[in-house]
Amino acid sequence: MPFAVYVLGLAVFAQGTSEFMLSGLVSGIAADLDVSLSAAGLLTSAFAIGMVVGAPLMALAGRAWPRRRALLLFLAVFVAVHVVGALTPSYEVLLVTRFVGALANAGFWAVALTTAIAMVPDRLKGRATAVVVGGVTIACVVGVPAGAVLGEHWGWRSAFWAVAIVSLPAFLAVLRSIPGGRGTDPGAAPVPVRDELRALTGPGLRPVLLTMALVQGATFCAFSYLEPLLTRETGLGAGWVPVSLALFGAGSFAGVTVAGRFADARPVAVVATGMTALTLGWAALALAAGSPVLALVLIPLLGMLAFGTGTALITRVLGLAAGAPTLAGAFSTTAFNLGAAVGPWAGGLALDAGFGYRAPVWVSVLLMALALLVAASTAKGRRSRPGERRPSEPVAHRSAHERL
């Protein structure tokens, strides 16, 4: 695996810390800025909305740029908005910085995914994807718990400063390690945008992208309100929140690692198994949230299932969207974060309706049930059209996929 792929994972670590760290800071932000818990939770949704909007727009904007230049620009903006966020006394300004930071993060993600898979042979594309996504899981293991500790002792603003500082080594690593060209073959003509959009909006990819959005919506819905669930329903002290986040992150890292090894060979099996287990897992957490022991056992398992399934879905999209080298990563990022926007919003609605702190977890169960229905209907449709070639899928690989 090229060293540059691991550099991309390092940069994603810093950005993933920012995306996930609010799960341990919502109470502090709500108290400091005098807003409700659901309003603080909307900061996660604002970030996700920025990712949804920014992924295709930033990928198109940076289409003609050398990849290294695009990655550096996105990282520089990301650092700047975190400095502003750490300084502002205004909830509205903080909300805007989350959105703008997400635009930069989305652009980085879109370019990073396509850069990583362009640097490796076909047999390693799943592992390259896992390394990039693995930066997020390491953020869950190290960065997010560390942010919770900083927030507990020095206030939530210290976590924002930490993200800005940690991003600087990533900036230097990208500067020194990522090739400056636009692709693996700088002389090749770029694929027309119209052709890329046609490849990405075909009937074979739409249900996969919708499934990804629903799975991530379930993950972010429960994860965004994990801190109040544990402290107000499970009965754990605030000191257990960083431990719980680290457990979730450790499970996530394990899930990404496993998925990276098996998603290339058996993508459908990995996705189907992970989705079914994840649905049952969220239901188990909702039922067992009153037990500290059971909650702490389930949290790493759910992290493993959530990120393992998510990685397999990203690999699936990138594999089916070979005809969209610029926008495949952008559409994956958009689907991923569309769920991340809807999930916390839906969980906040359930909280505001007075259904209790377990309500967001039950919303996660509902979202997973919808994802299973989409996947099942898609599989049924494919069986009814066994001779139809899937969009963006080379004919030479058709029989291999059909054996899944």
QUIUR-V825381 format. One record per backbone hydrogen bond with DSSP energy under -1.0 kcal/mol. NH is the residue of the N-H (numbers start at 0). CO is the residue of the C=O. If there is no record, write none. Layout:
nh & co
NH & CO
NH & CO
This chain:
nh & co
4 & 1
6 & 2
7 & 3
8 & 4
9 & 5
10 & 6
11 & 7
12 & 8
13 & 9
14 & 10
15 & 11
16 & 12
17 & 13
18 & 14
19 & 15
20 & 16
22 & 19
23 & 20
24 & 21
25 & 21
28 & 24
29 & 25
30 & 26
31 & 27
32 & 28
34 & 29
39 & 35
40 & 36
41 & 37
42 & 39
43 & 40
44 & 40
45 & 41
46 & 42
47 & 43
48 & 44
49 & 45
50 & 46
51 & 47
52 & 48
53 & 49
54 & 50
56 & 52
57 & 53
58 & 54
59 & 55
60 & 56
61 & 57
62 & 59
64 & 61
66 & 180
69 & 65
70 & 66
71 & 67
72 & 68
73 & 69
74 & 70
75 & 71
76 & 72
77 & 73
78 & 74
79 & 75
80 & 76
81 & 77
82 & 78
83 & 79
84 & 80
85 & 81
86 & 82
87 & 83
93 & 89
94 & 90
95 & 91
96 & 92
97 & 93
98 & 94
99 & 95
100 & 96
101 & 97
102 & 98
103 & 99
104 & 100
105 & 101
106 & 102
107 & 103
108 & 104
109 & 105
110 & 106
111 & 107
112 & 108
113 & 109
114 & 110
115 & 111
116 & 112
117 & 113
123 & 120
124 & 121
127 & 123
128 & 124
129 & 125
130 & 126
131 & 127
132 & 128
133 & 129
134 & 131
135 & 132
136 & 132
137 & 133
138 & 134
139 & 135
140 & 136
141 & 137
143 & 138
145 & 141
146 & 142
147 & 143
148 & 144
149 & 145
150 & 146
151 & 147
152 & 148
153 & 149
154 & 150
157 & 154
159 & 155
160 & 156
161 & 157
162 & 158
163 & 159
164 & 160
165 & 161
166 & 162
167 & 164
170 & 166
171 & 167
172 & 168
173 & 169
174 & 170
175 & 171
176 & 172
177 & 173
187 & 184
195 & 191
196 & 192
197 & 193
198 & 194
199 & 195
200 & 196
205 & 201
208 & 204
209 & 205
210 & 206
211 & 207
212 & 208
213 & 209
214 & 210
215 & 211
216 & 212
217 & 213
218 & 214
219 & 215
220 & 216
221 & 217
222 & 218
223 & 219
225 & 222
228 & 224
229 & 225
230 & 226
231 & 227
232 & 228
233 & 228
235 & 229
239 & 236
240 & 237
243 & 239
244 & 240
245 & 241
246 & 242
247 & 243
248 & 244
249 & 245
250 & 246
251 & 247
252 & 248
253 & 249
254 & 250
255 & 251
256 & 252
257 & 253
258 & 254
259 & 255
261 & 257
262 & 258
265 & 261
269 & 265
270 & 266
271 & 267
272 & 268
273 & 269
274 & 270
275 & 271
276 & 272
277 & 273
278 & 274
279 & 275
280 & 276
281 & 277
282 & 278
283 & 279
284 & 280
285 & 281
286 & 282
287 & 283
290 & 287
294 & 290
295 & 291
296 & 292
297 & 293
298 & 294
301 & 297
302 & 298
303 & 299
304 & 300
305 & 301
306 & 302
307 & 303
308 & 304
309 & 305
310 & 306
311 & 307
312 & 308
313 & 309
314 & 310
315 & 311
316 & 312
317 & 313
318 & 314
319 & 315
320 & 316
323 & 320
327 & 323
330 & 326
331 & 327
332 & 328
333 & 329
334 & 330
335 & 331
336 & 332
337 & 333
338 & 334
339 & 335
340 & 336
341 & 337
342 & 338
344 & 340
345 & 341
346 & 342
347 & 343
348 & 344
349 & 345
350 & 346
351 & 347
352 & 348
353 & 350
354 & 349
358 & 355
361 & 357
362 & 358
363 & 359
364 & 360
365 & 361
366 & 362
367 & 363
368 & 364
369 & 365
370 & 366
371 & 367
372 & 368
373 & 369
374 & 370
375 & 371
376 & 372
377 & 373
378 & 374
379 & 375
380 & 376
381 & 377
382 & 378
383 & 379
387 & 384
392 & 389
396 & 393
397 & 394
400 & 396
401 & 397
402 & 398
403 & 400
